[in-house]
Amino acid sequence: MQLGDVAYYPTNRVSVEILTDNTYVSVENLLKDKQGKCLSTCVPTEGNVIEYKTNDILIGNIRPYLRKIWLANNNGGTNADVVLVRILESQTSILQPKFLYHILSDEKFFEYNNQYAKGAKMPRGDKSMILKYIIPIPPLDEQERIVAILDKFDSLVNDISEGLPAEINARKQQYEHYRNKLLTFDEAA
């Protein structure tokens, strides 16, 4: 299906007065290479911004080649330089937010988005083309299985408390294997 068949760009607004450095997201505090977000260093002090909710997907729309994307784990606000994707209420029974996040975190999506970006110095993703991006929608149990596998890999790669011990254990097993092979000799006849 096309992304626009299952998701949309919300336009509700929220006052910046209720936002903090943790709940305001702009392209400046979205991290490149799909690393999520950090605290904002410049929260607006007046006006309204676009409201995001938990499980929305926020994508940096300026210079899409930087691959900035975050799955919201709180409610907050963002500006127009961030593409905000929310699953349609009518589609929540067939599509999990975390699965959609993994689809949109894929290099294929960023290549597609870059292909239709407009502008030379500060290219912007084409919001109408983003909604035309084709996404797979397997059954929910398959989505859950895929998300569990991808989350495990992500944790091993990006979470030092889990990834480093796993790597150390793998190297210990490798060491034991080669030590046993190297120190096993045939008896002389």
C-alpha positions in Angstrom: 0.0 0.0 0.0 1.0 3.6 -0.3 2.0 5.3 3.0 -0.9 7.8 2.4 -3.4 4.9 2.5 -2.5 4.1 6.1 -0.9 7.3 7.5 -1.3 11.1 7.4 0.4 14.3 8.4 -1.3 15.6 11.6 -1.9 19.4 11.8 -3.2 19.9 15.3 -1.2 22.6 17.1 0.0 23.0 20.7 1.3 26.0 22.6 5.0 26.2 23.1 4.4 27.2 26.7 3.9 23.5 27.6 7.0 22.3 25.8 10.4 21.5 27.3 13.8 20.7 25.9 12.7 17.0 25.9 9.3 17.5 24.2 10.2 20.0 21.5 11.7 18.4 18.3 13.2 20.3 15.4 15.7 19.1 12.7 18.4 20.5 14.9 17.9 18.0 17.7 17.0 15.0 15.5 20.2 13.0 15.2 21.6 12.0 11.8 21.9 8.4 10.7 18.7 7.2 12.4 20.0 7.8 15.9 16.8 9.3 17.3 16.9 12.7 19.1 18.7 14.6 21.8 17.4 17.4 24.0 16.6 20.7 22.2 18.8 23.6 22.8 16.4 26.2 21.4 12.7 25.7 22.5 10.5 28.5 21.0 9.2 30.9 23.6 6.0 32.0 21.9 3.3 30.7 19.5 2.1 27.3 18.5 3.8 24.4 16.9 2.5 21.1 15.4 1.6 18.6 18.1 3.1 15.1 18.0 2.0 12.1 20.1 3.6 8.9 21.3 4.2 6.5 18.5 4.2 9.2 15.8 7.2 9.1 13.5 9.2 12.3 13.0 11.5 12.7 10.0 13.8 15.5 9.3 12.6 17.1 6.1 15.6 19.4 5.4 18.5 17.6 3.9 16.9 14.1 3.9 20.2 12.5 3.1 21.1 13.0 6.8 18.5 10.2 7.6 17.0 11.8 10.7 14.1 9.9 12.1 12.6 9.2 15.5 9.7 7.2 16.9 8.1 9.4 19.5 8.0 8.0 23.0 6.2 11.1 24.5 3.9 13.8 23.4 5.2 17.2 22.3 5.6 19.7 19.5 7.6 20.1 16.3 8.0 22.6 13.6 7.3 22.5 9.8 10.9 21.4 9.0 9.9 18.0 10.5 7.6 15.6 8.7 5.2 14.1 11.2 3.7 10.7 10.2 0.8 9.2 12.2 -1.1 6.0 11.4 -4.7 6.6 10.6 -7.0 5.5 13.4 -8.9 3.2 10.9 -5.6 1.5 10.1 -4.3 0.8 13.7 -5.7 -2.7 13.5 -3.5 -3.7 10.6 -0.3 -1.6 11.2 1.9 -1.3 14.2 3.7 2.0 14.7 7.1 0.4 15.5 6.8 -1.7 12.3 6.1 1.4 10.3 9.1 3.1 12.0 11.4 0.3 10.9 10.0 0.5 7.3 10.7 4.3 7.2 14.1 3.8 8.8 15.2 1.6 6.0 17.8 2.9 3.5 15.3 2.3 0.7 13.0 4.9 2.1 15.8 7.5 2.5 16.9 6.8 -1.1 13.4 7.3 -2.3 13.0 10.5 -0.3 16.3 11.8 -1.6 15.3 11.0 -5.1 12.3 13.4 -4.9 13.9 16.1 -2.7 13.7 19.6 -4.0 16.4 22.3 -3.8 20.2 22.4 -4.1 21.8 23.9 -1.0 19.2 22.8 1.5 17.0 20.1 -0.2 13.7 19.3 1.3 11.8 16.0 1.0 8.6 16.2 -1.1 5.8 15.6 1.3 3.4 14.5 -1.4 5.8 11.9 -2.7 6.5 10.6 0.8 2.9 9.7 1.1 3.2 7.7 -2.2 6.0 5.6 -0.8 5.0 1.9 -1.1 5.1 -0.1 2.2 4.5 -3.8 2.9 1.8 -4.6 5.4 2.2 -8.2 6.6 -0.1 -9.7 9.2 0.2 -8.2 12.7 1.9 -11.3 14.1 4.5 -11.1 11.4 5.0 -7.4 12.1 5.6 -8.2 15.8 8.1 -10.9 14.9 10.0 -8.6 12.5 10.0 -5.8 15.1 11.3 -8.1 17.8 14.2 -9.2 15.6 15.1 -5.7 14.5 14.9 -4.3 18.0 17.2 -7.1 19.2 19.7 -6.2 16.5 19.4 -2.5 17.2 20.0 -3.2 20.9 23.1 -5.3 20.2 24.5 -2.6 17.9 23.6 0.6 19.7 23.2 -0.3 23.4 26.7 -0.7 24.9 25.3 -2.4 28.0 23.8 -5.2 25.9 26.0 -5.2 22.8 29.4 -5.1 24.5 28.8 -8.1 26.8 27.4 -10.1 23.9 30.5 -9.2 21.8 32.8 -10.1 24.7 31.0 -13.5 25.1 31.3 -14.2 21.4 35.0 -13.5 21.4 35.5 -15.7 24.5 33.8 -18.6 22.7 35.9 -17.9 19.7 39.0 -17.9 21.8 38.0 -21.2 23.5 37.3 -22.8 20.1 40.7 -21.8 18.6 42.6 -22.6 21.8 41.2 -26.1 21.9 42.0 -26.6 18.2 45.5 -25.2 18.5 46.4 -27.1 21.7 45.0 -30.5 20.5 47.9 -32.7 19.2 47.9 -36.1 17.7 49.9 -38.5 19.9 53.3 -39.5 18.4 53.4 -43.1 17.3 
